[in-house]
Amino acid sequence: MESLNSNFQERELHQLQQMKDKAKERGFKRAFSTLFDQDDQTFTSTMFVNLDQLEKHLSKEEFQELESFNAFRVLLQQFQTFLYSRFSFDNDEGLMIRKYFIAYTKTDVPLFHDKLLQHMESLKESIQERAKHKREYDRSVNDRMMQSKERKDNSSKALDAGLVVTEINETESENCMLCATCFVM
């Protein structure tokens, strides 16, 4: 009988914990929707699509700065409601949202906000750094091509000058031969 009673209590506790978890999740979803102006599932799926687009642009062998920054801006736009809102946590609704957000993410909203800003800034700096390296690489390739072209031009001029000298020497040789034949006669 005691084991039956013990099993019943365990099930009751388990069901109570499940109800608490569901309430916490519903609360978080409401908090998320308020903070991000979008439900969490739509936001998450859109965010992953946007991250995939950004990753595609960043991982291309031929880096394209404009497309990478455009993909970054789309991702940033998705977070703008949260990043630039002046939401107050001083009233009852704000305190409830903050409570559910902390319970679900284990992170306070202002801290999450600051971390998100840091990550977005870091991502932006990475794109800028990659763009800088791409420009430096392109510049060095162009410099090498210009030097190679200048060497070819100089070689062509030297070759042309050599032909002129050879033609002059041949003409002088012919003139000397003519003079020598004339002299022999």
LINKAFEN-V378574 format. One line per field, one symbol per residue. phi: phi as a letter, one per 40 degrees, with the letter a starting at -180 (. if undefined). psi: psi as a letter, one per 20 degrees, with the letter a starting at -180 (. if undefined). burial: + if it has 24 or more other ideal C-beta (glycine too) atoms within 12 Angstrom, else -. Layout:
# LINKAFEN-V378574
phi: ???
psi: ???
burial: ???
This chain:
# LINKAFEN-V378574
phi: .cccccccccccccccccccccccccccdcccdccbfaccccdccccccccccccdcccccccbccccccccccccdccddccbcbccbccccccccccccccccgbcdccddcccccccccccccccccccccccccccccccccccccccccccccccccccccccccccccccccccccccc
psi: hghghggggggggghggggggggggggggggghghikqqhgggghgghgghggggghhiqgnpogghghghghggghhiggghjqlppjhrggghgggghgghgikpqghgggggggggggggghgggghgghgggggghgggghgggggggghggghgghhhgggggggghggghgggghhhh.
burial: --------------------------+++-++-+++---+------+--++--+--++----+----+--++--++-++--++---+-+-------++-++--++---+--++--+---+--+---+--++------------------------------------------------------
